[in-house]
Amino acid sequence: MVTLNVDALLKREGKSRYWLFQQLNMSYQSFSRMINNQTRSISRDNIEALCHIFHCTPNELFTISDSPVP
């Protein structure tokens, strides 16, 4: 299963989820589903924005585990 690694990146930067929400131009419902790994896809634009915000590569945004997708 692929999961978004936002909480670890926020901790590294010393920022909150609310701070990240303010940085992204999206609805709160979409934001919440994305950071809680409740969505099946993330747009390329959002991946680029997250990489820019966290100064990282897409590889650092995601974690891959052997757990099956629910």
Sequence and secondary structure as in RCSB ss.txt:
>XXXX:A:sequence
MVTLNVDALLKREGKSRYWLFQQLNMSYQSFSRMINNQTRSISRDNIEALCHIFHCTPNELFTISDSPVP
>XXXX:A:secstr
 EEE HHHHHHHHT  HHHHHHHS S HHHHHHHHTT  S   HHHHHHHHHHHT  HHHHEEE SS   
